[in-house]
């Protein structure tokens, strides 16, 4: 393939895989047979999401906007930008993460002035609505680098993880797109085991079928699970390896 794979989206319903590499989109079926490749106008695609049959939404770190492509025709269907005429800082916002539901697309945008937001975009009319908006350079107000919609709970999960000389930090937030309210959030370093052991998460994922959050400790590599239906200040259950041989680490 042309260029290194930068992102991919595996589809549960049909087993297909949509791959972004360079400025191209390649589609593979459930048997990993190549179905086709579309060249976009982007030089680099940083995030990709299939939002409908033969339709992909992509974002780039180098070019503003959410770009929607029809992979059958190879043409760009539309481009959605985050705009605010009352705020001159909102200019050429780039997409960091994409998720979707039956009727909407969710995308996190950020600008060079550290303004960022999550937009809910109607799939039919392509109109936009701000679900959340943040400003500042602290770890608690950075743009969400991962989004996932949970249909059974009707919430949008947003995750931000940053790393530096002092380790990892970030947040997990659950938004109700209808009310635009934060229904639950946690920050690390913060409350719970992470503050006692200095083991902030390095990555977070969501199981939409089992309604669970899963996080990976940045120092220990421990896995912790939280039930989305029973969230509290410290809802994490840490998985333990019961085989003592598997716990041994030798240098």
C-alpha positions in Angstrom: 0.0 0.0 0.0 1.0 3.6 -0.4 2.2 5.1 2.9 2.0 3.7 6.4 -1.4 3.0 7.9 -2.4 5.9 10.1 -5.8 4.7 11.3 -8.4 2.0 10.6 -12.0 1.2 11.5 -13.2 -2.4 11.9 -16.9 -2.8 11.3 -18.8 -5.3 13.6 -21.8 -5.7 11.4 -20.1 -7.0 8.2 -16.5 -7.7 9.3 -15.0 -5.2 6.9 -12.0 -3.0 7.6 -11.6 0.6 6.4 -7.9 1.6 6.3 -6.4 5.1 6.0 -2.9 5.3 4.6 -1.4 8.6 3.6 -4.2 10.4 1.8 -6.0 7.2 0.7 -8.9 5.0 1.9 -8.8 1.3 1.3 -11.6 -1.1 2.1 -11.3 -4.8 2.8 -14.1 -7.3 3.3 -14.6 -9.8 6.1 -12.1 -12.1 4.4 -9.5 -9.3 4.1 -10.0 -9.2 0.4 -9.2 -5.8 -1.1 -12.4 -4.2 -2.3 -11.1 -0.9 -3.5 -9.0 2.2 -2.8 -10.1 5.9 -3.0 -7.6 8.8 -3.3 -8.7 11.8 -1.2 -7.6 15.4 -1.6 -5.8 15.1 1.8 -2.1 14.4 2.1 -2.6 12.7 5.4 -5.6 11.1 7.1 -5.3 10.9 10.9 -8.7 9.5 11.7 -11.3 7.5 9.8 -14.8 6.2 10.5 -17.4 4.5 8.3 -20.7 6.3 8.9 -22.9 4.5 6.4 -22.8 2.0 3.5 -20.0 3.1 1.3 -19.5 6.4 3.2 -16.4 7.3 5.2 -15.8 10.4 7.4 -12.1 11.4 7.7 -10.1 14.1 9.5 -6.6 15.3 9.2 -4.0 16.9 11.5 -2.9 19.1 8.6 -6.2 20.3 7.1 -9.3 21.7 8.7 -12.8 20.1 8.7 -14.5 16.8 8.7 -14.5 15.4 5.2 -17.1 12.9 4.0 -16.3 10.6 1.1 -18.4 8.2 -1.0 -16.0 5.3 -1.7 -18.1 3.9 -4.5 -17.8 7.1 -6.6 -14.5 8.4 -5.1 -16.0 11.9 -4.6 -16.1 14.0 -1.5 -19.8 14.4 -0.5 -19.3 17.3 1.9 -17.1 19.1 4.4 -18.2 20.1 7.8 -16.3 22.8 9.7 -16.5 24.1 13.3 -17.2 27.8 13.0 -18.2 30.6 15.4 -18.4 34.1 13.9 -18.4 35.6 17.4 -15.1 34.1 18.3 -12.1 34.8 16.1 -10.0 32.1 17.8 -12.2 29.5 16.1 -10.3 29.2 12.8 -9.4 26.2 10.7 -10.3 23.7 13.4 -9.0 20.2 12.8 -10.7 16.9 13.6 -9.1 14.6 16.3 -11.7 11.8 16.7 -14.9 10.6 15.1 -17.8 8.5 16.3 -21.4 8.0 15.0 -24.9 6.8 15.8 -27.8 5.9 13.6 -28.6 9.5 12.8 -25.6 11.6 13.8 -21.8 11.9 13.5 -19.8 13.1 16.4 -16.4 14.8 15.9 -14.0 16.5 18.2 -12.3 19.6 16.8 -9.5 21.8 18.1 -7.8 25.1 17.0 -4.3 26.3 17.5 -5.5 28.6 20.3 -6.4 25.5 22.3 -10.2 26.0 21.8 -11.9 22.7 21.3 -15.3 21.2 21.1 -17.4 18.1 20.3 -19.9 18.6 17.4 -23.0 16.5 16.8 -23.7 16.5 13.0 -27.0 15.4 11.5 -26.3 12.7 8.8 -29.2 13.9 6.6 -29.0 17.7 6.8 -25.3 18.0 7.9 -26.3 20.6 10.4 -24.2 21.0 13.5 -24.8 21.3 17.2 -22.1 21.9 19.9 -22.3 19.1 22.5 -19.3 20.4 24.5 -16.8 23.2 24.4 -13.5 23.7 26.3 -10.6 26.1 26.4 -7.2 26.0 27.8 -4.0 23.9 27.8 -4.5 21.9 31.0 -5.0 18.1 30.8 -8.6 18.5 32.0 -9.6 20.8 29.0 -7.7 19.2 26.1 -9.5 18.0 23.0 -11.0 14.5 23.2 -8.7 12.2 21.2 -11.1 9.3 21.3 -14.9 9.3 21.0 -17.4 6.4 21.1 -21.2 6.5 21.2 -22.9 3.9 23.4 -26.4 3.3 22.0 -27.8 1.3 24.9 -26.9 4.1 27.4 -27.5 7.0 25.0 -24.2 8.6 26.0 -21.1 9.8 24.2 -17.8 8.8 25.8 -14.9 11.1 25.3 -11.3 10.4 26.3 -8.2 12.6 26.4 -4.7 11.3 27.3 -1.6 13.4 27.3 2.0 12.4 28.3 5.1 14.4 29.2 8.1 14.6 31.5 5.8 14.1 34.6 3.9 11.1 33.2 0.4 10.6 31.9 -2.7 12.6 32.6 -6.2 12.9 31.1 -9.9 12.6 31.5 -12.9 10.4 30.7 -16.2 12.2 30.2 -19.7 10.9 29.4 -22.0 13.4 27.7 -25.7 13.2 27.1 -26.0 14.6 23.5 -29.6 15.5 24.0 -29.1 17.7 27.0 -25.4 18.5 26.3 -24.6 17.8 30.0 -21.7 15.8 31.4 -23.3 12.9 33.2 -20.1 11.5 34.7 -16.4 12.2 34.5 -13.1 11.3 36.0 -9.6 12.9 35.8 -6.3 11.2 36.3 -4.2 12.0 38.3 -7.1 12.4 40.6 -9.3 10.4 42.9 -9.1 6.6 43.4 -6.3 4.2 43.0 -4.5 6.3 40.3 -3.7 9.1 42.9 -2.4 6.6 45.5 -0.2 4.7 43.2 0.6 7.3 40.5 -0.7 4.9 37.8 -2.7 7.2 35.5 -4.3 5.5 32.5 -2.4 5.4 29.2 -5.4 4.3 27.2 -9.1 3.8 27.5 -11.7 1.9 25.5 -15.4 1.1 25.7 -17.3 -2.1 25.2 -20.6 -0.9 23.8 -22.2 -4.4 24.1 -21.1 -5.2 27.7 -21.5 -1.5 28.8 -18.0 -1.4 30.3 -15.1 1.0 30.4 -11.6 -0.5 30.3 -8.4 1.4 31.1 -4.7 0.5 31.0 -2.3 1.7 33.7 0.6 3.7 32.3 3.1 2.4 34.8 1.9 -1.0 35.9 0.2 -2.1 32.7 -2.8 -3.2 34.9 -6.2 -3.5 33.4 -9.2 -2.0 35.2 -12.9 -2.4 34.3 -15.8 -0.2 35.2 -19.6 -0.8 34.7 -21.2 2.1 32.8 -24.4 1.3 34.7 -22.8 1.7 38.1 -20.4 4.6 37.8 -19.1 6.3 41.0 -16.2 8.3 42.1 -13.9 5.3 41.9 -15.7 2.5 40.0 -12.7 0.5 38.8 -12.2 -3.2 39.4 -8.6 -4.2 38.7 -8.1 -7.5 37.0 -5.6 -9.9 38.7 -3.5 -12.6 37.3 -4.2 -15.7 39.5 -1.3 -17.7 38.0 1.8 -16.7 40.0 4.1 -17.7 37.2 2.4 -15.1 34.9 3.0 -12.4 37.5 6.8 -13.0 37.6 8.9 -10.4 35.7 12.6 -11.0 35.1 15.1 -8.7 33.5 
